[in-house]
Amino acid sequence: MRGVGVALYSDNQAAYWTTNGGSAVADEPPLYYYMGSDTEFPVDAEVPLADIRRAAHEFMSNGTRPTCVQWARDARSSS
């Protein structure tokens, strides 16, 4: 286990946000199983699992994009 993960957040404006670890930790985009298929994420999207857990708890408590992690607008966002 690598001890890292990614989070993806979508808002009601069809914008998608991925966690941003601040620096590329992988040579290639990380591949995660998302919505039934393998999905590439930005090379700097991975953050420590402890941060992913904190973000999940924050989201479940208030339903908004968590503020405990850094985010970057994802290329999947509509214009």
N, C-alpha and C positions, 0 to 999 in steps of 0.2 A: 504494500500500500504506500502510495506516495505522500499522503497527508495533505493534499491540496484538492480543490474543487472549484467549480464555477457556479455563479447564479445568474439567471436571466430574469429580468423584470419587464413586463409590458404594461403600458398605461392605457387609458381610455382614448388617447390620441393616436393610436397605432404606432407608438414609439417603443422601441426595444432598447434595453440597457443591459450590458453585461458588467460583471464585476471587473475591476481594473486593479491588478496587483502592482502596477507602477513600473514594472520592468518585465521584459520577456524572460520567462523561465524555461521556455521550450524552444528548440530549434525549429519546430514545425507547429502549426496550429494544433492545440489539444483536441482530441476527438472524444465526445461524450454521446451517450445514447439519450436522445431527447425526442419526445413525441413520436416514438416508434421507429426512429431511424438514427443512424450515426450522423452526428452534426459537428462540424468544425467550429471552434470558437477562436477569438483573437489570441495570439501568442501571449499577451499580457493579461489574459482574463483570469488566470488561476490565482487563488488566494488560499491561505491556510484553512483547513477544515474547521478550526475553531471559529474563524470569521464567518464561514458559511452557516454554521449552526446559529451563531448570534444573529445573523441577518434573517434566517428562517424564523427564529423566535420573535424578532422584532416585527416581521411581516405578519405573523399570525396574531400578534397583539394589537396591531393597528390597521392592517390592510393597505398600507402605503409603502412606497419604495424605502427600504431601510437606509438609515443614515450612518450606520456603524461600519459600512464598507464604502470604498470609492467605486464610482460607476463611470462608464463611458458609453455614449450612444452607439448602438450596434448598427452595422450595415444593413440589417434586416428591417430597419425602420422605414416607414413610408416617408416620402418627402413632405 
